[in-house]
Amino acid sequence: MKSHRIHRLLQLSCFALAGLVGFAVQAEEKLYVYTSMKESLIGELKKAFATKHPEVKMDYLSTGAGKLMAKIAAEIESGKLLADILWTSEVPDFYQLKAQGVWQPYVPKEIEALENPLPDYDGSFTAVRLGTLGIAYNTRLVKEAPKTWADVQKPLFKGVFGIANPALSGTAYMSISLLVKTFGWPYIEGLRANGARMGKGSGQVIDDTASGDLLACLAVDYITLDKMDKGATLALAYPPEMLVIPSPIAIFKGSQNTVAARKFVDFVLSREGQTIVANEGALPVRTDVKVPDRFHLPPVSDALKRAIKIDYKQLMAEKEATIKKFTAIMQK
């Protein structure tokens, strides 16, 4: 009888241990992503990731990068960070958070297959897609596509060229900084002399171009392409000097779901994940993935070759002064 009781106790102990292990595995296989990517993109990736990794229960919060940064700051302050991963297009935010020591570096499995646009890469964060900005124009009212950045200073665009407010749009700020770096402040002054208008968000100036209130604007690719897909009479022109802004992904240090987070990073950078990115009208970071022809985007290698080089630390240091000077010029 005594040996039977011991055997029974061992069985119960094993069951309890198995339950605890099962709970631990389940806890490790949860994943929460903070992202500014559009719903259609992150939603498709979630579905495909669930098929590839059914053991991971992945969920996400999709909202503006500014709101995410405010949320992250509050969570860091409280000592309870809820997300495992951050994925946005605001590259300076990633450098800022790196300086705060919040990233857990991870070099993806297929790093050799990726185009890396980030200087001093150390695995803290990795580009997932390449956002481009060009000149969106209304094809009903503009019959010849602008070919250079100087073309929007021509009489045709007097009073009808728009730029989003860099104080409200991180991509607008980075684009203005790159244009100033390349052409100097006289370029911005020339735009204003030709009646260029400062709008609000990046989406608003594109909407105004689609309606005909503006003839053209400095435009983000995926917003423009999405509106074109819905029937807007728009086209996107890329001057020789391209504005190419990466969208990085990173894992938070202290995440309780590191294994699942690495699986997700590897998935979005795999050929399957990058094909989903390309099918949503964004440049992938793999040259073995082709963007559908209907988007008329340049090849990845060409875009990176033409891209204006970015010094992110300088952008961060000069942000306040650049926005102040740009605003003063545009409000003259």
SERO-4910 file (N, C-alpha, C, O; in steps of 0.05 Angstrom, whole numbers):
BEGIN
 pado doro    nc1    nc2    nc3   cac1   cac2   cac3    cc1    cc2    cc3    oc1    oc2    oc3
  Met    A     16    -24      0      0      0      0     17     25      0     11     45    -14
  Lys    A     39     24     16     56     47     18     68     54     -9     69     77    -17
  Ser    A     78     33    -24     90     38    -50     69     49    -70     75     65    -88
  His    A     44     39    -67     22     49    -84     17     79    -80     14     94    -98
  Arg    A     17     87    -53     13    116    -47     36    133    -58     31    155    -68
  Ile    A     60    122    -55     83    137    -66     81    140    -96     86    162   -107
  His    A     73    118   -109     70    119   -138     48    140   -146     51    155   -166
  Arg    A     26    139   -130      4    158   -136     13    187   -132      7    205   -148
  Leu    A     29    192   -111     39    219   -106     58    228   -128     57    251   -136
  Leu    A     74    210   -138     92    217   -160     76    223   -185     83    242   -200
  Gln    A     54    208   -190     37    214   -213     25    242   -211     26    257   -230
  Leu    A     15    248   -187      2    274   -183     23    296   -186     17    317   -198
  Ser    A     47    291   -176     68    311   -179     75    316   -208     79    339   -217
  Cys    A     76    294   -223     82    296   -252     61    312   -267     66    329   -284
  Phe    A     35    306   -259     13    320   -272     14    350   -266     11    367   -283
  Ala    A     20    356   -240     22    384   -232     45    398   -247     42    421   -256
  Leu    A     68    384   -248     91    395   -262     85    400   -292     92    420   -303
  Ala    A     71    380   -304     64    383   -332     45    406   -336     47    421   -356
  Gly    A     27    410   -316      9    433   -318     23    459   -317     17    478   -332
  Leu    A     43    460   -299     59    485   -296     75    490   -321     77    513   -331
  Val    A     87    469   -332    103    472   -357     84    481   -380     91    498   -396
  Gly    A     61    468   -381     42    475   -402     33    504   -400     31    518   -420
  Phe    A     29    514   -375     22    542   -371     45    560   -380     40    581   -393
  Ala    A     69    552   -373     93    569   -380     96    571   -411    101    592   -422
  Val    A     92    547   -424     94    548   -453     73    565   -465     78    581   -484
  Gln    A     48    563   -454     26    579   -465     33    609   -461     28    625   -479
  Ala    A     44    616   -437     50    644   -432     71    654   -452     69    677   -461
  Glu    A     91    638   -457    113    646   -476    103    649   -504    114    664   -520
  Glu    A     81    636   -511     71    636   -538     50    657   -544     35    655   -563
  Lys    A     48    677   -526     31    700   -531     49    722   -542     73    723   -537
  Leu    A     37    740   -558     52    762   -570     35    786   -574     12    784   -585
  Tyr    A     45    809   -567     30    834   -571     48    854   -585     70    860   -576
  Val    A     37    865   -607     53    883   -625     40    911   -625     16    914   -629
  Tyr    A     57    931   -620     48    959   -624     58    967   -652     81    964   -658
  Thr    A     40    977   -669     47    984   -696     31   1008   -707      9   1013   -698
  Ser    A     44   1022   -725     29   1044   -739     22   1035   -768     13   1051   -784
  Met    A     28   1009   -774     21   1000   -801     -9    999   -805    -24    995   -786
  Lys    A    -18   1003   -830    -46   1004   -835    -59    976   -830    -45    956   -830
  Glu    A    -85    977   -824    -99    953   -815    -97    930   -835    -95    907   -827
  Ser    A    -99    937   -861    -99    915   -881    -72    901   -881    -72    876   -885
  Leu    A    -50    915   -877    -24    902   -876    -20    885   -852    -14    861   -854
  Ile    A    -24    897   -828    -19    881   -804    -39    859   -801    -33    838   -790
  Gly    A    -63    863   -811    -84    842   -810    -77    818   -827    -80    795   -818
  Glu    A    -67    823   -851    -58    801   -868    -34    786   -857    -33    761   -858
  Leu    A    -16    801   -845      7    788   -833     -1    771   -809     10    749   -805
  Lys    A    -20    781   -793    -29    766   -770    -41    739   -779    -36    718   -767
  Lys    A    -58    740   -800    -71    715   -810    -50    695   -820    -51    671   -813
  Ala    A    -31    705   -836    -10    687   -847      8    676   -825     17    653   -826
  Phe    A     15    693   -805     32    685   -783     18    663   -766     31    645   -757
  Ala    A     -8    666   -762    -24    646   -747    -23    619   -761    -22    598   -748
  Thr    A    -24    619   -788    -22    594   -803      5    582   -800      8    557   -797
  Lys    A     26    598   -801     54    589   -799     61    580   -771     75    560   -767
  His    A     50    595   -751     57    590   -723     31    589   -706     25    608   -692
  Pro    A     16    567   -709     -9    566   -694     -5    565   -664    -24    569   -648
  Glu    A     20    559   -655     25    558   -627     27    586   -614     28    588   -589
  Val    A     28    607   -630     31    634   -620      4    649   -623     -8    650   -644
  Lys    A     -5    659   -600    -29    676   -601    -20    705   -603    -12    717   -583
  Met    A    -22    716   -627    -12    743   -632    -35    763   -634    -56    758   -647
  Asp    A    -32    786   -622    -51    808   -624    -35    834   -627    -11    835   -623
  Tyr    A    -49    856   -634    -35    881   -640    -52    905   -634    -77    903   -632
  Leu    A    -39    928   -630    -52    954   -629    -41    970   -652    -17    975   -654
  Ser    A    -59    979   -670    -51    995   -693    -62   1023   -690    -86   1028   -690
  Thr    A    -43   1042   -687    -51   1070   -685    -27   1087   -693     -6   1076   -700
  Gly    A    -29   1113   -691     -8   1131   -699     17   1128   -682     16   1121   -659
  Ala    A     40   1133   -695     66   1129   -681     68   1148   -657     79   1140   -636
  Gly    A     58   1172   -659     59   1191   -636     43   1181   -612     53   1183   -590
  Lys    A     20   1169   -617      4   1158   -595     18   1134   -583     17   1130   -559
  Leu    A     30   1118   -600     45   1095   -589     68   1103   -572     73   1091   -551
  Met    A     83   1123   -580    105   1133   -564     96   1144   -537    110   1139   -517
  Ala    A     74   1158   -537     63   1168   -512     55   1145   -494     59   1146   -469
  Lys    A     43   1125   -505     34   1101   -490     59   1086   -479     59   1078   -456
  Ile    A     79   1083   -495    103   1069   -487    117   1084   -464    126   1072   -444
  Ala    A    118   1111   -467    130   1127   -446    116   1124   -419    128   1121   -398
  Ala    A     89   1124   -420     73   1120   -396     77   1092   -384     78   1089   -359
  Glu    A     79   1072   -401     83   1045   -391    111   1041   -379    114   1027   -359
  Ile    A    131   1053   -392    158   1051   -381    159   1065   -353    171   1055   -335
  Glu    A    145   1087   -351    144   1102   -326    131   1085   -304    139   1086   -281
  Ser    A    110   1070   -312     95   1054   -292    110   1028   -286    103   1015   -266
  Gly    A    130   1021   -302    145    996   -298    131    972   -309    139    949   -303
  Lys    A    110    976   -326     96    953   -337     91    958   -367     71    970   -375
  Leu    A    110    949   -384    107    952   -413     91    928   -423     97    905   -419
  Leu    A     69    935   -438     50    914   -446     58    901   -473     50    878   -478
  Ala    A     73    915   -490     79    905   -516    105    889   -516    123    893   -499
  Asp    A    107    871   -535    132    856   -539    148    867   -563    173    865   -563
  Ile    A    134    880   -582    146    889   -607    136    917   -614    112    923   -609
  Leu    A    153    933   -626    144    958   -638    152    958   -667    174    950   -674
  Trp    A    133    968   -684    138    969   -713    124    994   -724    100    995   -726
  Thr    A    140   1015   -730    129   1040   -741    148   1050   -763    168   1037   -770
  Ser    A    142   1074   -773    159   1086   -793    175   1110   -782    189   1123   -798
  Glu    A    173   1114   -757    187   1137   -745    215   1128   -735    218   1123   -711
  Val    A    234   1127   -753    261   1117   -746    274   1131   -723    286   1118   -706
  Pro    A    272   1158   -721    284   1171   -698    274   1161   -671    289   1161   -651
  Asp    A    249   1152   -670    238   1141   -645    254   1117   -636    258   1112   -612
  Phe    A    262   1101   -656    277   1076   -649    305   1083   -638    315   1069   -620
  Tyr    A    317   1104   -649    343   1112   -638    340   1124   -610    356   1119   -593
  Gln    A    318   1139   -606    313   1150   -580    309   1128   -559    320   1130   -537
  Leu    A    293   1108   -566    288   1086   -548    313   1069   -544    317   1057   -522
  Lys    A    329   1067   -565    355   1053   -562    372   1066   -541    385   1053   -524
  Ala    A    373   1093   -542    389   1108   -522    379   1103   -494    394   1106   -474
  Gln    A    353   1097   -491    341   1091   -465    345   1062   -456    339   1055   -434
  Gly    A    357   1046   -474    364   1019   -468    340   1000   -467    340    981   -451
  Val    A    319   1005   -483    295    988   -481    294    965   -501    276    949   -500
  Trp    A    313    964   -520    312    943   -540    328    918   -532    348    920   -518
  Gln    A    317    896   -541    332    870   -539    341    863   -567    325    854   -583
  Pro    A    367    867   -573    376    862   -600    370    834   -610    372    814   -595
  Tyr    A    364    833   -636    359    807   -649    366    810   -678    354    826   -692
  Val    A    384    793   -688    391    793   -716    374    771   -730    377    748   -723
  Pro    A    356    778   -748    339    758   -761    354    736   -774    377    739   -783
  Lys    A    341    713   -776    353    689   -788    362    694   -816    384    684   -824
  Glu    A    346    708   -832    352    712   -860    365    739   -866    360    751   -887
  Ile    A    381    749   -848    393    776   -850    408    779   -877    409    801   -888
  Glu    A    421    758   -886    437    759   -911    419    765   -935    429    774   -956
  Ala    A    394    759   -934    376    763   -956    363    791   -956    348    798   -975
  Leu    A    369    807   -936    356    833   -932    374    856   -942    398    855   -939
  Glu    A    360    876   -952    374    902   -958    372    918   -932    350    923   -922
  Asn    A    394    927   -922    394    942   -897    400    971   -902    423    978   -908
  Pro    A    380    989   -899    385   1018   -903    393   1032   -878    397   1057   -879
  Leu    A    396   1018   -855    402   1031   -830    432   1032   -824    445   1011   -825
  Pro    A    444   1055   -819    472   1057   -813    478   1045   -785    461   1045   -768
  Asp    A    502   1035   -782    511   1024   -756    492   1003   -745    485   1002   -722
  Tyr    A    484    985   -763    465    964   -755    477    945   -735    499    935   -739
  Asp    A    463    941   -713    473    923   -692    451    903   -682    455    890   -662
  Gly    A    429    902   -697    408    884   -689    388    895   -669    368    882   -662
  Ser    A    392    920   -661    373    933   -642    345    935   -655    325    930   -643
  Phe    A    345    942   -681    320    943   -697    328    939   -726    350    945   -735
  Thr    A    309    928   -741    313    919   -768    291    930   -786    268    929   -779
  Ala    A    299    941   -809    279    952   -828    262    929   -840    273    908   -848
  Val    A    236    933   -840    217    913   -851    207    921   -879    202    904   -896
  Arg    A    204    947   -883    196    956   -909    209    983   -914    220    995   -896
  Leu    A    207    993   -939    218   1019   -946    196   1037   -955    184   1032   -976
  Gly    A    190   1057   -939    170   1076   -948    182   1096   -967    205   1104   -963
  Thr    A    168   1104   -987    178   1124  -1006    158   1148  -1006    134   1145  -1002
  Leu    A    170   1171  -1011    153   1195  -1015    161   1207  -1042    185   1209  -1049
  Gly    A    141   1215  -1057    145   1228  -1083    126   1251  -1086    116   1262  -1067
  Ile    A    121   1258  -1111    102   1279  -1117     76   1267  -1128     76   1256  -1150
  Ala    A     55   1268  -1112     29   1259  -1121     16   1281  -1137     17   1304  -1128
  Tyr    A      4   1275  -1159     -9   1296  -1175    -36   1286  -1186    -40   1262  -1190
  Asn    A    -53   1305  -1191    -80   1298  -1201    -79   1295  -1231    -73   1314  -1246
  Thr    A    -84   1271  -1241    -81   1265  -1269   -102   1277  -1287    -99   1278  -1311
  Arg    A   -124   1286  -1274   -145   1300  -1290   -136   1328  -1298   -143   1339  -1318
  Leu    A   -119   1340  -1280   -112   1368  -1283    -82   1372  -1291    -75   1394  -1300
  Val    A    -66   1352  -1287    -38   1354  -1294    -32   1332  -1314    -33   1308  -1308
  Lys    A    -25   1340  -1339    -22   1321  -1360      6   1310  -1363     11   1288  -1374
  Glu    A     26   1325  -1353     54   1316  -1354     65   1313  -1326     65   1332  -1311
  Ala    A     74   1289  -1320     84   1284  -1293    109   1301  -1286    126   1305  -1303
  Pro    A    110   1312  -1262    134   1326  -1253    158   1307  -1253    155   1284  -1245
  Lys    A    180   1316  -1263    203   1299  -1265    225   1305  -1244    241   1287  -1237
  Thr    A    225   1329  -1234    245   1337  -1214    231   1352  -1191    208   1359  -1193
  Trp    A    245   1355  -1169    234   1370  -1146    229   1399  -1153    212   1412  -1142
  Ala    A    245   1409  -1172    243   1437  -1180    217   1442  -1197    208   1465  -1198
  Asp    A    207   1421  -1209    183   1424  -1226    159   1435  -1211    143   1449  -1223
  Val    A    157   1430  -1185    133   1440  -1171    136   1469  -1164    118   1481  -1151
  Gln    A    158   1482  -1172    161   1511  -1169    152   1525  -1194    154   1550  -1195
  Lys    A    144   1510  -1214    135   1523  -1240    108   1536  -1237     93   1529  -1219
  Pro    A    102   1554  -1255     76   1569  -1254     51   1551  -1253     31   1558  -1240
  Leu    A     52   1527  -1265     30   1509  -1265     21   1502  -1236     -3   1499  -1231
  Phe    A     40   1501  -1218     34   1493  -1190     32   1517  -1171     33   1513  -1147
  Lys    A     30   1541  -1182     29   1565  -1164      4   1564  -1147    -18   1564  -1157
  Gly    A      8   1563  -1121    -14   1563  -1102    -28   1537  -1098    -47   1535  -1083
  Val    A    -19   1516  -1113    -33   1490  -1112    -15   1466  -1106    -21   1444  -1115
  Phe    A      7   1471  -1092     24   1449  -1084     24   1448  -1053     26   1469  -1040
  Gly    A     20   1424  -1042     17   1422  -1013     39   1404  -1000     49   1385  -1011
  Ile    A     45   1411   -974     63   1395   -958     50   1393   -930     40   1413   -919
  Ala    A     51   1369   -919     40   1365   -892     56   1380   -871     80   1385   -875
  Asn    A     43   1388   -850     57   1402   -828     77   1383   -814     69   1363   -804
  Pro    A    103   1390   -814    123   1372   -802    120   1370   -772    131   1351   -760
  Ala    A    106   1388   -760    101   1386   -731     80   1365   -725     79   1355   -702
  Leu    A     64   1357   -745     43   1338   -741     50   1311   -754     38   1290   -747
  Ser    A     68   1311   -773     75   1287   -788    105   1282   -787    121   1298   -797
  Gly    A    112   1259   -776    141   1252   -775    153   1248   -802    176   1255   -807
  Thr    A    138   1235   -821    148   1231   -847    152   1257   -862    171   1261   -878
  Ala    A    133   1276   -858    136   1303   -870    161   1316   -859    176   1328   -875
  Tyr    A    166   1314   -833    190   1326   -822    215   1315   -834    233   1329   -842
  Met    A    216   1288   -836    240   1275   -847    244   1283   -876    267   1287   -885
  Ser    A    222   1284   -891    224   1291   -920    234   1320   -924    251   1325   -941
  Ile    A    223   1338   -908    232   1366   -910    261   1369   -903    276   1383   -916
  Ser    A    270   1354   -882    298   1355   -874    316   1345   -896    337   1356   -901
  Leu    A    307   1323   -910    324   1312   -931    325   1331   -956    346   1333   -968
  Leu    A    302   1344   -962    302   1363   -984    320   1387   -978    334   1397   -996
  Val    A    319   1396   -953    336   1418   -945    366   1410   -946    383   1425   -955
  Lys    A    371   1385   -937    399   1375   -938    409   1375   -967    433   1381   -972
  Thr    A    392   1368   -986    400   1364  -1014    400   1391  -1029    419   1396  -1044
  Phe    A    380   1407  -1025    377   1432  -1041    380   1458  -1025    381   1479  -1037
  Gly    A    381   1456   -999    384   1480   -982    357   1493   -977    337   1486   -989
  Trp    A    357   1512   -958    333   1527   -951    321   1543   -974    297   1548   -975
  Pro    A    338   1552   -993    326   1567  -1016    305   1550  -1031    287   1562  -1043
  Tyr    A    307   1524  -1030    287   1507  -1043    260   1511  -1030    240   1514  -1043
  Ile    A    259   1511  -1003    234   1514   -988    224   1543   -993    200   1547   -996
  Glu    A    242   1562   -993    234   1590   -998    222   1593  -1026    204   1609  -1030
  Gly    A    233   1578  -1045    223   1579  -1072    195   1567  -1074    178   1576  -1089
  Leu    A    190   1545  -1059    164   1534  -1058    143   1554  -1048    122   1557  -1059
  Arg    A    151   1567  -1026    132   1586  -1014    128   1610  -1032    105   1620  -1034
  Ala    A    149   1619  -1046    146   1641  -1065    126   1634  -1087    114   1651  -1099
  Asn    A    124   1608  -1093    106   1598  -1113     78   1591  -1101     62   1579  -1115
  Gly    A     74   1599  -1076     48   1595  -1064     43   1568  -1052     20   1561  -1047
  Ala    A     64   1552  -1047     60   1526  -1034     46   1529  -1008     50   1548   -993
  Arg    A     29   1509  -1002     12   1511   -977     19   1488   -958     25   1466   -966
  Met    A     19   1495   -932     24   1476   -911     -2   1465   -902    -19   1479   -891
  Gly    A     -6   1438   -906    -31   1426   -897    -28   1415   -869    -10   1422   -854
  Lys    A    -46   1396   -862    -44   1383   -835    -29   1357   -839     -5   1357   -842
  Gly    A    -44   1335   -837    -31   1309   -839    -24   1301   -868    -33   1314   -887
  Ser    A     -9   1279   -870     -1   1269   -896    -25   1261   -913    -25   1265   -937
  Gly    A    -45   1249   -900    -68   1240   -915    -85   1263   -925    -97   1262   -947
  Gln    A    -85   1285   -910   -102   1308   -918    -92   1321   -944   -108   1328   -961
  Val    A    -66   1325   -947    -56   1338   -971    -61   1320   -996    -64   1330  -1018
  Ile    A    -60   1294   -991    -66   1276  -1014    -95   1277  -1021   -103   1277  -1044
  Asp    A   -113   1278  -1001   -142   1281  -1006   -147   1307  -1021   -163   1307  -1040
  Asp    A   -134   1329  -1013   -137   1354  -1027   -128   1353  -1056   -139   1367  -1073
  Thr    A   -107   1337  -1061    -98   1334  -1088   -117   1317  -1105   -122   1323  -1128
  Ala    A   -128   1297  -1093   -148   1280  -1106   -173   1296  -1113   -186   1291  -1134
  Ser    A   -181   1315  -1096   -205   1330  -1101   -201   1353  -1121   -220   1363  -1132
  Gly    A   -176   1360  -1125   -170   1382  -1144   -165   1409  -1130   -159   1429  -1143
  Asp    A   -168   1409  -1103   -162   1434  -1088   -132   1440  -1090   -124   1463  -1091
  Leu    A   -116   1419  -1091    -87   1421  -1098    -83   1406  -1124    -98   1388  -1131
  Leu    A    -62   1414  -1139    -55   1399  -1163    -34   1377  -1156    -32   1357  -1170
  Ala    A    -19   1382  -1135      2   1363  -1128     10   1367  -1099      4   1387  -1086
  Cys    A     24   1347  -1088     34   1349  -1060     57   1330  -1056     62   1312  -1072
  Leu    A     71   1335  -1034     92   1316  -1025     77   1293  -1012     62   1297   -992
  Ala    A     80   1269  -1022     61   1247  -1015     75   1221  -1007     95   1213  -1018
  Val    A     63   1208   -987     71   1182   -978     60   1161   -998     37   1163  -1006
  Asp    A     77   1141  -1004     68   1121  -1025     43   1106  -1017     24   1106  -1033
  Tyr    A     43   1093   -994     20   1074   -988     -6   1089   -986    -27   1077   -993
  Ile    A     -6   1114   -976    -32   1129   -975    -41   1136  -1003    -65   1132  -1009
  Thr    A    -23   1145  -1019    -30   1152  -1047    -40   1127  -1062    -60   1128  -1076
  Leu    A    -25   1105  -1060    -32   1081  -1075    -59   1070  -1066    -74   1059  -1082
  Asp    A    -64   1072  -1040    -90   1062  -1030   -113   1078  -1042   -134   1067  -1049
  Lys    A   -109   1104  -1044   -130   1121  -1056   -133   1116  -1086   -155   1117  -1097
  Met    A   -111   1111  -1099   -112   1104  -1128   -127   1078  -1132   -142   1075  -1151
  Asp    A   -122   1058  -1114   -137   1033  -1115   -167   1037  -1113   -183   1022  -1124
  Lys    A   -175   1058  -1098   -203   1063  -1094   -215   1082  -1115   -237   1091  -1113
  Gly    A   -199   1088  -1136   -209   1104  -1158   -200   1133  -1160   -209   1147  -1179
  Ala    A   -184   1142  -1142   -175   1170  -1143   -158   1174  -1168   -142   1157  -1175
  Thr    A   -161   1197  -1180   -146   1204  -1205   -119   1216  -1197   -114   1240  -1200
  Leu    A   -102   1199  -1186    -76   1207  -1177    -54   1190  -1190    -59   1168  -1199
  Ala    A    -30   1201  -1190     -6   1186  -1198     16   1196  -1180     15   1217  -1169
  Leu    A     37   1179  -1178     60   1186  -1161     85   1187  -1177     93   1168  -1190
  Ala    A     98   1210  -1177    123   1214  -1192    147   1214  -1173    145   1226  -1151
  Tyr    A    169   1201  -1181    193   1200  -1165    216   1215  -1178    226   1205  -1198
  Pro    A    224   1239  -1168    248   1252  -1179    272   1235  -1174    271   1215  -1159
  Pro    A    295   1242  -1187    319   1225  -1185    328   1222  -1156    337   1200  -1148
  Glu    A    326   1244  -1140    335   1242  -1112    311   1232  -1096    291   1247  -1091
  Met    A    312   1207  -1087    288   1195  -1075    288   1198  -1044    309   1197  -1031
  Leu    A    264   1201  -1034    260   1202  -1005    251   1174   -997    229   1165  -1003
  Val    A    269   1159   -984    264   1132   -976    267   1129   -946    288   1134   -935
  Ile    A    245   1122   -932    245   1121   -903    238   1093   -894    216   1083   -899
  Pro    A    256   1079   -880    251   1052   -871    230   1051   -849    225   1071   -835
  Ser    A    217   1028   -846    199   1022   -823    212   1000   -807    210    977   -815
  Pro    A    224   1007   -784    238    986   -768    219    970   -750    197    979   -743
  Ile    A    229    947   -742    215    931   -721    236    924   -700    259    920   -706
  Ala    A    227    923   -675    245    918   -653    230    903   -630    206    905   -628
  Ile    A    246    888   -614    235    873   -592    243    888   -566    266    896   -562
  Phe    A    223    891   -548    228    905   -523    244    887   -504    238    863   -501
  Lys    A    264    898   -491    278    884   -470    259    879   -447    243    896   -440
  Gly    A    261    856   -436    243    849   -414    217    836   -423    201    828   -406
  Ser    A    214    832   -449    190    818   -459    190    790   -448    211    776   -447
  Gln    A    166    781   -440    164    754   -430    159    734   -452    156    710   -448
  Asn    A    158    745   -477    151    728   -500    172    730   -522    165    733   -546
  Thr    A    197    729   -514    219    733   -533    219    712   -555    224    720   -578
  Val    A    213    687   -549    214    667   -570    193    673   -591    199    671   -615
  Ala    A    169    680   -583    147    686   -601    154    712   -617    148    714   -641
  Ala    A    166    731   -603    174    756   -617    194    752   -639    192    763   -660
  Arg    A    213    734   -633    233    728   -654    220    714   -678    228    718   -701
  Lys    A    201    696   -672    187    683   -693    173    703   -711    173    700   -736
  Phe    A    160    723   -699    146    743   -715    165    760   -731    159    765   -755
  Val    A    187    769   -720    206    784   -734    217    768   -758    218    779   -781
  Asp    A    223    743   -754    233    726   -775    211    722   -797    217    722   -821
  Phe    A    186    721   -788    165    716   -808    161    741   -826    159    738   -850
  Val    A    159    765   -814    154    788   -830    177    794   -849    174    808   -869
  Leu    A    201    783   -843    224    787   -860    230    764   -879    248    764   -895
  Ser    A    213    743   -876    215    720   -894    204    727   -921    191    748   -924
  Arg    A    208    710   -940    197    715   -967    167    717   -967    155    734   -980
  Glu    A    154    700   -951    125    700   -949    115    727   -937     97    739   -947
  Gly    A    128    735   -915    119    760   -902    124    784   -919    108    802   -921
  Gln    A    147    784   -932    154    807   -950    136    808   -974    132    830   -985
  Thr    A    126    785   -983    107    785  -1006     81    799   -998     69    813  -1014
  Ile    A     73    795   -973     49    808   -962     54    838   -962     36    854   -969
  Val    A     77    846   -952     85    875   -952     83    887   -980     72    908   -984
  Ala    A     95    873   -999     95    883  -1027     67    884  -1039     61    903  -1054
  Asn    A     50    865  -1033     23    864  -1044      6    886  -1032    -16    892  -1043
  Glu    A     15    899  -1010      1    921   -999     11    948  -1009      3    969  -1000
  Gly    A     29    947  -1029     38    972  -1042     62    985  -1028     64   1009  -1028
  Ala    A     79    969  -1015    103    980  -1002    127    965  -1012    126    942  -1019
  Leu    A    149    979  -1012    174    966  -1021    184    947   -999    187    955   -976
  Pro    A    188    922  -1006    199    903   -987    229    908   -983    241    925   -997
  Val    A    242    894   -964    271    897   -961    285    872   -972    309    868   -966
  Arg    A    272    857   -988    284    834  -1002    282    838  -1032    261    846  -1042
  Thr    A    304    834  -1045    305    837  -1074    292    813  -1089    286    814  -1113
  Asp    A    287    791  -1074    275    767  -1086    244    769  -1084    230    749  -1090
  Val    A    233    792  -1076    204    796  -1075    198    819  -1092    209    841  -1090
  Lys    A    179    815  -1111    172    836  -1130    146    850  -1122    127    837  -1114
  Val    A    145    876  -1125    121    891  -1120    103    889  -1145    114    892  -1167
  Pro    A     77    885  -1142     60    883  -1165     62    908  -1183     65    930  -1174
  Asp    A     62    903  -1209     66    924  -1229     47    947  -1226     53    970  -1232
  Arg    A     22    942  -1217      2    962  -1216      9    985  -1197     -2   1007  -1199
  Phe    A     29    980  -1178     36   1002  -1160     57   1021  -1172     62   1042  -1161
  His    A     70   1012  -1193     90   1029  -1207    112   1039  -1188    121   1062  -1190
  Leu    A    120   1022  -1169    142   1030  -1151    169   1021  -1163    170   1001  -1177
  Pro    A    190   1036  -1158    217   1028  -1168    226   1003  -1154    218    997  -1132
  Pro    A    245    988  -1167    256    965  -1153    271    973  -1128    280    996  -1125
  Val    A    273    955  -1109    285    960  -1083    314    971  -1087    321    991  -1075
  Ser    A    329    957  -1103    358    965  -1107    360    992  -1119    378   1008  -1112
  Asp    A    342    999  -1137    342   1026  -1150    335   1047  -1130    347   1069  -1129
  Ala    A    314   1042  -1114    306   1061  -1094    328   1067  -1074    333   1091  -1067
  Leu    A    342   1047  -1065    364   1051  -1046    387   1065  -1058    401   1081  -1045
  Lys    A    392   1060  -1084    414   1073  -1098    409   1103  -1101    427   1120  -1099
  Arg    A    384   1110  -1105    376   1138  -1110    369   1153  -1084    366   1177  -1084
  Ala    A    367   1138  -1062    357   1150  -1037    377   1171  -1025    401   1166  -1025
  Ile    A    366   1193  -1016    382   1213  -1002    391   1201   -975    374   1190   -960
  Lys    A    416   1202   -970    427   1189   -945    416   1204   -920    413   1229   -920
  Ile    A    411   1189   -899    398   1200   -875    417   1197   -851    427   1175   -846
  Asp    A    422   1219   -837    436   1219   -812    414   1222   -790    406   1245   -784
  Tyr    A    406   1200   -779    383   1201   -760    389   1217   -735    371   1230   -724
  Lys    A    413   1215   -725    420   1229   -700    419   1259   -705    411   1275   -688
  Gln    A    428   1268   -729    427   1296   -736    398   1305   -739    391   1327   -730
  Leu    A    382   1288   -751    353   1295   -754    340   1299   -727    325   1318   -723
  Met    A    347   1282   -708    335   1285   -681    345   1311   -667    329   1324   -655
  Ala    A    370   1317   -671    381   1341   -658    370   1366   -669    368   1387   -655
  Glu    A    364   1366   -695    356   1390   -709    325   1394   -712    316   1413   -724
  Lys    A    310   1375   -702    281   1374   -707    267   1400   -700    253   1412   -716
  Glu    A    271   1409   -675    257   1433   -666    263   1457   -683    246   1473   -691
  Ala    A    289   1461   -689    298   1484   -704    288   1483   -733    280   1503   -744
  Thr    A    288   1459   -745    279   1455   -772    250   1461   -775    241   1475   -793
  Ile    A    234   1450   -757    205   1455   -758    198   1485   -754    181   1496   -768
  Lys    A    213   1497   -736    208   1526   -731    215   1543   -756    199   1560   -763
  Lys    A    237   1537   -769    245   1552   -792    226   1547   -816    218   1565   -830
  Phe    A    218   1522   -820    200   1515   -841    173   1529   -838    162   1540   -856
  Thr    A    163   1528   -813    137   1540   -807    138   1570   -812    119   1582   -823
  Ala    A    160   1583   -804    163   1612   -808    163   1619   -838    151   1638   -846
  Ile    A    176   1602   -854    177   1608   -883    149   1604   -895    140   1620   -911
  Met    A    135   1582   -887    109   1576   -899     87   1595   -890     66   1597   -903
  Gln    A     92   1609   -868     71   1628   -858     76   1657   -866     63   1675   -857
  Lys    A     97   1661   -883    103   1688   -892     80   1698   -909     81   1721   -919
***
